């Protein structure tokens, strides 16, 4: 790993985790050099990328430190540029952002990933991100769909009480849920019409400039 | 939900997520009233608990706000009592704690949960925490075991470079990994002897007073 280079973000253009970081940076108004990693050509399994010790979106700092995990990368930028606050302010709000961001990821995004990774022919024997030789388990498609249905109901109920997931302020929890739902669109699943609150919120978030990131 | 009561933590004594919070509080030296929820008797599916809008460990604040998700609860306490810092200090360290805590959870704890939830007779039709009517998928047992093997190798490599997972300071990432490995002990899986660095770290963390929480 070369040290002393400028900070750069290794970006998988089609990966929802990379998109989460791009939307987050757009909300912050931060411009960071992107290095595109071509997953279709398995570039993420190449030696030069594996040296960065990660299977996913990576931020390489000036001193060569590599930070992977999209939320960890967002946390870094929140610390170096606190405004606008996307992880909440104050103990209760920060805890609620953490709670809703995790729900959006564990109940929303992971469910979508489970459906796609265990059904799409391109992920045959790659049913887990960043690992080779993991066979698909078709039973996970139905389990994922049921989880996603529960997730839509959960956020619909919550968004009947608050404007955004963690409360009245837009946060990383909205970014995670928004990107997860965009990802679900690839298998033609969307927020059901019956979830009026979630649909109102989705239209609201979709109208933000950052949605194009 | 009654409002105006004192803060309390609803605790599932056998659940690894509850244990993560107990160890975290022990490290902080914080004493919070615990209300035990009896999962063996399905008390977590009861109406009074469901009103708190969660399927897992919950912190109820004085004003009635309920925070679920163990990391969100820990985050709340980190904000109200920053010392000792268990989420890191400074942008890079906080990002590294986030990164390693997530890896410990997504690659370690979730793998153990996958093995146990899809094999133990007591979780028949309850293969996901907090949800009824989710059948077990036996193929996930092997997938979980393979993930856990990769996790042991990942942390062993890391712990050859640093004293603790996120660097030289003990953090919530160590708590998550430590609790996950304790949880794996229930199905008689432990850190392999070949992982000398991980074993050195595990003995170190096991010797802390908080390990008994």
Boltz contact constraints between the chains, C-beta under 6 A:
constraints:
  - contact:
      token1: [A, 67]
      token2: [B, 95]
      max_distance: 6.0
  - contact:
      token1: [A, 67]
      token2: [B, 99]
      max_distance: 6.0
  - contact:
      token1: [A, 68]
      token2: [B, 99]
      max_distance: 6.0
  - contact:
      token1: [A, 69]
      token2: [B, 99]
      max_distance: 6.0
  - contact:
      token1: [A, 69]
      token2: [B, 102]
      max_distance: 6.0
  - contact:
      token1: [A, 71]
      token2: [B, 98]
      max_distance: 6.0
  - contact:
      token1: [A, 72]
      token2: [B, 95]
      max_distance: 6.0
  - contact:
      token1: [A, 72]
      token2: [B, 98]
      max_distance: 6.0
  - contact:
      token1: [A, 72]
      token2: [B, 99]
      max_distance: 6.0
  - contact:
      token1: [A, 75]
      token2: [B, 94]
      max_distance: 6.0
  - contact:
      token1: [A, 75]
      token2: [B, 95]
      max_distance: 6.0
  - contact:
      token1: [A, 75]
      token2: [B, 98]
      max_distance: 6.0
  - contact:
      token1: [A, 76]
      token2: [B, 91]
      max_distance: 6.0
  - contact:
      token1: [A, 76]
      token2: [B, 95]
      max_distance: 6.0
  - contact:
      token1: [A, 79]
      token2: [B, 91]
      max_distance: 6.0
  - contact:
      token1: [A, 79]
      token2: [B, 94]
      max_distance: 6.0
  - contact:
      token1: [A, 80]
      token2: [B, 91]
      max_distance: 6.0
  - contact:
      token1: [A, 91]
      token2: [B, 76]
      max_distance: 6.0
  - contact:
      token1: [A, 91]
      token2: [B, 79]
      max_distance: 6.0
  - contact:
      token1: [A, 91]
      token2: [B, 80]
      max_distance: 6.0
  - contact:
      token1: [A, 94]
      token2: [B, 75]
      max_distance: 6.0
  - contact:
      token1: [A, 94]
      token2: [B, 79]
      max_distance: 6.0
  - contact:
      token1: [A, 95]
      token2: [B, 67]
      max_distance: 6.0
  - contact:
      token1: [A, 95]
      token2: [B, 72]
      max_distance: 6.0
  - contact:
      token1: [A, 95]
      token2: [B, 75]
      max_distance: 6.0
  - contact:
      token1: [A, 95]
      token2: [B, 76]
      max_distance: 6.0
  - contact:
      token1: [A, 98]
      token2: [B, 71]
      max_distance: 6.0
  - contact:
      token1: [A, 98]
      token2: [B, 72]
      max_distance: 6.0
  - contact:
      token1: [A, 98]
      token2: [B, 75]
      max_distance: 6.0
  - contact:
      token1: [A, 99]
      token2: [B, 67]
      max_distance: 6.0
  - contact:
      token1: [A, 99]
      token2: [B, 68]
      max_distance: 6.0
  - contact:
      token1: [A, 99]
      token2: [B, 69]
      max_distance: 6.0
  - contact:
      token1: [A, 99]
      token2: [B, 72]
      max_distance: 6.0
  - contact:
      token1: [A, 102]
      token2: [B, 69]
      max_distance: 6.0
  - contact:
      token1: [A, 137]
      token2: [B, 139]
      max_distance: 6.0
  - contact:
      token1: [A, 139]
      token2: [B, 137]
      max_distance: 6.0
